[in-house]
Amino acid sequence: MDDLEPAPPGAFERTLCRMAELLAEEFNRFDQLRKTDPAGKADGKTAVDLIALLARTMEKVDQLRRDLSTERNEAAKIKADAANEHERENLAERVAARIDELAEERAREIVATRLPGLVAARLDVTGDGSDDAGGAALRG
């Protein structure tokens, strides 16, 4: 089974459609035979068995077509979910990068506006420095 190559896309569905057509043709042939058979050879148990077989086979073909459609829809949904997940991850990365940019920008603003005042107060540049041991140590 592993040696089999996958069928081209749509090949299985085309095969199922062709099977349904052939079964319908066979049913029509049987119906014509039943109508034209004067001896009634197409009646009885054989006719019932043939109709039952055709009906079961057509039901199975129809079920396979529905299953195929369901699987394709599920595969498409999974693919869309994966694409959406990838988009969410990209968006989260962009938002995190933008937050970092804004935080860095804000930190620079804070440093630029407040640091000179803090340094001056700490070094007591504006006063006489008499009560600042750190300022006195730096000056001398």
VENGIJO-V955308 format. One record per backbone hydrogen bond with DSSP energy under -0.5 kcal/mol. CO is the residue of the C=O (numbers start at 1). NH is the residue of the N-H. If there is no record, write none. Layout:
# VENGIJO-V955308
co,nh
CO,NH
CO,NH
This chain:
# VENGIJO-V955308
co,nh
1,4
8,11
10,14
11,15
12,16
13,17
14,18
15,19
16,20
17,21
18,22
19,23
20,24
21,25
22,26
23,27
24,28
25,29
26,30
27,31
28,32
29,33
30,34
31,35
32,36
33,37
36,38
37,40
40,43
44,48
45,49
46,50
47,51
48,52
49,53
50,54
51,55
52,56
53,57
54,58
55,59
56,60
57,61
58,62
59,63
60,64
61,65
62,66
63,67
64,68
65,69
66,70
67,71
68,72
69,73
70,74
71,75
72,76
73,77
74,78
75,79
76,80
77,81
78,82
79,83
80,84
81,85
82,86
83,87
84,88
85,89
86,90
87,91
88,92
89,93
90,94
91,95
92,96
93,97
94,98
95,99
96,100
97,101
98,102
99,103
100,104
101,105
102,106
103,107
104,108
105,109
106,110
107,111
108,112
109,113
110,114
110,115
111,115
111,116
114,118
115,119
116,120
117,121
118,122
119,123
120,124
120,125
129,132
131,133
132,136
133,137
134,138
135,139
136,140
